[in-house]
């Protein structure tokens, strides 16, 4: 009987991702097409953490990261169902069916600027209505029904654009945690 892994709760996901080493592990593994050796992963993470190249790393820095990955971080990520890890061979890889973690660690928020677009459309529509009411020459000849249709259409077009952008962001498989 195959045991299904439980879905990660939000609190559990935040606990797992509270370590920058685990976040960097996921970031690095997402970029790899094949499983990597834990030693190679440890070297990359140690280089990122020490802001140097792999070639310039001290053996102590490599060992410190390797030991923490081996003893703590890889087992925790595997237990959460985010990676596959074979301690005997040292191979580690991101699971294709891993729960999505991007929403929890993404540095970019696609929703952040939409309020500005809605505010701009509302301001333009208010100016249009104000111009019609005070009798601006070109606007005073336009029917109130046409003005209403313009206002409604502008918000409808903006709402559709927002929905399309949101769908594209959800379909985007990028993993943006900020370059280490």
Phi, psi and omega in degrees: 000128180275128180268125179280139179282138180292149177291140182286132175285162179301316180296318179295319179297316179295323177297315180297317185274005180290340179266125178297329179295321178288322177297315178295325176299312179297318179301311182296315182294329177297332182276348184266140179275332184237163173301150179241164176280143180301326179296320179294317177299315181299320179297314180298314180296319179297321178296316178299312184295328181262006179048055180214187177263163178300321182296329184267003181290146172277156179295330179294318179296317178300313184296317181301314180290318180301312182298317181292324176294313183297314186275327190240299194288314180298313177300322181293318178292324178291317179300326180281353179082020182266332181225166166249138183215126177248106183295332181290316182266343182080009180277138181221140181207156174286141177279137179293330180262019181297144175302148180289127178249350184305317180299336182275338187235003182290136177275343182255137180242106182297341182275347192296329185258355183296328178300328179292319179296317178295320178295320179295317179295319178297318179296315178298319178293322178296319177295321177299312179295319179297317178299324178291317183293317183277354173088038173300130190314307184290323184280331184292339180274352181276138181295143177301329178294319178295318178299314178300318178295323178296314180299310181297316181297320181296318178288326177296314179298317179296319179296319177295316179299319179296315180297318179296316179297320179295318179297317179297320178295322179290327179281343182288126182266013182295159185234087189260093175248008184087128180302128180297000000 
